[in-house]
Each structure stands twice: as structure tokens, then as C-alpha cells.
Amino acid sequence: MSHDASDNATTPRIWPQSDGTPVSCRDKLLILQENHEEIQGILRDAFEDAILMGVDEAAMRQILLDVVNNLRSPKV
């Protein structure tokens, strides 16, 4: 399925660090941008597949939110 830029969530203007200051390293910003785009594509594909296979849209949104909410910090 083809998607255009309007399908994508806006990339954050800033990526705040734990102290509130934005990440400013160009290499880090590039990686964050690429990760954001990749995540959008994967989530969109998984969401669309589930809906087309009959999964309730609200339930699938919650399932995806649960995945994010259950991520463990690599700092622990």
C-alpha cells in the first residue's frame, strides 16, 4: 500500500533530554529522525494488517500503546 507524507506523524521539532535541553548533535538527530520514520512505517503496516484481518481498530490501538508502555529502559 502506498503512503504519502500526510500519513506520517510529525517528527518532533526537539528531542528533549532528561534535563529538558534538546539533543543537538547532528548525528544523534539523524538517527532519531530515521528511527521515527522507521517506527511509523512498521506501526502503520501492523495496524493496517490487523484492521484488514478483522481486529477491532480501538483494540489494536490499545495493543500498540501497550507495547510502548511496556518498553523497559536500557538505563535500568
C-alpha positions as CSV (number, residue, x, y, z in Angstrom):
1,M,0.0,0.0,0.0
2,S,1.4,3.4,-0.9
3,H,1.6,6.2,1.6
4,D,2.5,9.9,1.4
5,A,3.9,12.2,3.9
6,S,0.5,13.2,5.2
7,D,0.2,9.6,6.6
8,N,3.1,10.3,8.9
9,A,3.1,11.8,12.4
10,T,5.1,14.9,12.5
11,T,8.7,14.3,13.6
12,P,9.4,16.1,16.9
13,R,10.9,19.5,16.5
14,I,13.1,18.8,19.5
15,W,14.2,15.7,21.2
16,P,14.3,16.6,24.9
17,Q,16.9,15.1,27.2
18,S,16.2,14.3,30.8
19,D,17.2,17.8,31.9
20,G,14.9,19.4,29.4
21,T,17.7,20.6,27.0
22,P,17.3,19.4,23.4
23,V,19.6,16.9,21.8
24,S,21.7,18.9,19.4
25,C,24.3,16.5,18.0
26,R,23.6,16.2,14.2
27,D,24.5,12.5,14.1
28,K,22.1,11.8,17.0
29,L,19.3,13.9,15.4
30,L,19.7,12.0,12.2
31,I,19.4,8.6,13.9
32,L,16.4,9.8,15.9
33,Q,14.7,11.0,12.6
34,E,15.5,7.7,10.9
35,N,14.1,5.7,13.8
36,H,11.0,7.8,14.0
37,E,10.3,7.2,10.3
38,E,11.0,3.5,10.5
39,I,8.8,3.1,13.6
40,Q,5.9,4.9,11.8
41,G,6.1,2.6,8.9
42,I,6.2,-0.5,11.0
43,L,3.4,0.6,13.2
44,R,1.3,1.7,10.3
45,D,1.8,-1.6,8.5
46,A,1.0,-3.7,11.6
47,F,-2.1,-1.5,12.3
48,E,-3.4,-1.8,8.7
49,D,-2.8,-5.6,8.6
50,A,-4.6,-6.1,11.9
51,I,-7.6,-4.0,10.8
52,L,-7.8,-5.7,7.4
53,M,-7.7,-9.1,9.2
54,G,-10.7,-8.1,11.3
55,V,-9.1,-6.8,14.5
56,D,-11.1,-4.0,16.2
57,E,-9.4,-0.7,15.5
58,A,-9.7,0.6,19.1
59,A,-8.4,-2.7,20.4
60,M,-5.4,-2.6,18.0
61,R,-4.6,1.0,19.0
62,Q,-4.6,-0.2,22.7
63,I,-2.4,-3.2,21.8
64,L,0.2,-0.9,20.2
65,L,0.0,1.6,23.1
66,D,0.6,-1.3,25.5
67,V,3.7,-2.3,23.5
68,V,5.1,1.2,24.0
69,N,4.1,1.4,27.7
70,N,5.8,-1.8,28.4
71,L,9.2,-0.9,27.0
72,R,12.0,-1.2,29.5
73,S,14.6,1.5,29.9
74,P,18.1,0.4,28.9
75,K,19.3,2.6,31.8
76,V,17.9,0.2,34.4
